[in-house]
């Protein structure tokens, strides 16, 4: 598309080289995510009025 001639074997070598690195980074971010959440304050609408 951009006028660069690259052989398919070169792309395959890049995949073999960089995919394990990308997978490691994704696993790091996946494990660091929180699975739960907290609710500090609750506002409820009662008869049209927001109450804390």
N, C-alpha and C positions, 0 to 999 in steps of 0.2 A: 504494500500500500504506500509506503513512504519512499520507495525507490531503493531500498537496501536489500541486497541479495545475501540471504543467509541459508545455508544448507540445513536440511531437516536433522542431520546428525548433530549439528551445533546446538539446535534447540533442545534435542534430547539430552545432550550433555549438561546444558543449563538446568534442565528440569531435575536431573539426577543430583546436581550440585546444590540447588537452592531450595527444592521442596522440603528436605529434612529441616533446614533452618527455619523456613516459614512455619512448618508444623510445630517446632519447639516454641516459637513465639506465640502461636495460637493456643497451645496448651497452657502456657503461662497465664495468658489473659483469661482463659476459660476457668482455670482453677481459682483465680483471685476474685471472681465475681461472687457477690453475696447471694445466697439462696433465699433469704427471708427479707422481711421488711417490718418496720415499726410504725405505729400510728401515735403521734404525740398528742395532737389536739383534734377534737372532733367537733364539727359544726353541723347541727341538725336543724332543719327547717320545721318549726312547729307552728301551725296555724298561720303560715305565711311570714313568720319572723325567724330569722336565723339566731339560734341559741348556741352558746359555747358549752 
